[in-house]
């Protein structure tokens, strides 16, 4: 394992520098942390086994926003996001939901979907036929 600056470690983990700093400050960074001097400079080593135990937050993505599909991809790549909430999924996303859920469940992560036709949140597998608008 290489020693990395906190900024480089944040890039590798696909999280912001502020989030990485908060993890260090709260003692939840997934690896070893070495403080350099008294000015808040850190070198870190990312431990892949501890990475799976870091659960930061949920991420809500409104599928009506530009670049929403890119946001979904970024959330799927970020192992620190425990729950992904999709609001107003489009037809393409509705077809992908079973596959996304399978991937997330293997990582002990959750997908929550809020459909246009139903104001309540559904947790876990959507199940059944998914309507596709032409």
N, C-alpha and C positions, 0 to 999 in steps of 0.2 A: 504494500500500500504506500502510495506517495503522500508526502506532506503537501498540502495545498493551502493557498490563501483562502480566507473565508469567502471572498468574492468568487474565486474559481470553483470552490466546492458548491456554492449556490448555483452556479451555471450548470455544473454536472448533475445536480439534483433537480434542475428545472424549477427552482424556487427563487424568489427575490433575495437580494442581499439582506434586506430588513428581516425577512422571515428566518434566514439562516442565523442572523445575529440574535433574534428572539429565541431560537432553539438553543443557542449557546448560553445565553443569559439565563434561561429557564432550566438548564441542565438536561435538555432533551435532544441534543444534537446526536445524530446516529454515527458516532465515532469518537475518537480521541481528540481533545482540544488542548492546545498549548498556547498560553498567553505570552506575548512578547512585550516586555516593558509594561508601563502603566497607562498607555494611551489607547487601549482597546484594540490592539492588533493581535490577530489570532492566526495560527497555523493549525490545520485540522487534518485528520485522516478519516476517510469515510469507511465505516465498517458495514459491509453488505448484510450481515446477519442482524445487526441492530436497526438497519434501515427499514426492515419490514415491520418493526414495532413502533415506528413514528407515525402518528396519525394527527394531522394538524387540523383539518377543517373539511368543510364541504365546499363545493363550487357550484354555483347556480349559473346556468347558461340559458339565456333567452334566445331561442332558435330564430326569432324574427330579426335579430341583429346581424349586421354585416360581419362576415368572417366567423360566424357561429360554429361552422363545421371545424374550422382551424382551432377554435377554443376547445371544442370537444376532444380533438386529437391531443392538444396540449394537456388537458386534464387527464386523459387516459395515460399519458406518458409520465405524469407526475405521481410518484408512489406515495407522496405525503398527503394526497387528497383521499380521504376515506369515503366520502359520499359525493357523487355527482348528481346534481338536480337539473333535469332538462325541462324547460318551460316552453310550451307551444312547439313540440317537435313537428318537423315537416315530414312529408311522405318518405323521403329517403332515410331520415333518421328512424322513423317508425319501423321500417324494414330491418334496420341494423340493430335495433334494441336487443333482440334475443342473443345476438353475438356479443354485443358489448356486455350484457349481463353475465354471460358465460366467462368472459375474460375477467371481469371484476370480481365475480364470486370466487374464482380460483385464487385471487389475491386478497380475499376477505375484505373486499370493498363493496359498496352498495350503489345502485343506480335507482333514482327516484324520478318518475315521469309525471308531469302535469300536462294532460291533454287539453286541447282546445274545447272539446265537447264535455269535459268534466272538470269542475273547479277544484275537486279534492286531489290530494297527492296520492299516488299509488306507489307502494314500496314493494320491491322484489320483482319477481317475474310478472310480465304483463299478461302472458298466456292468451290462448285463443287466436283467432284470426285478427290480423291488424288491418284496419281499413286503409285503402290507398286511394287517394283522390286523383282523378285523371286530369 
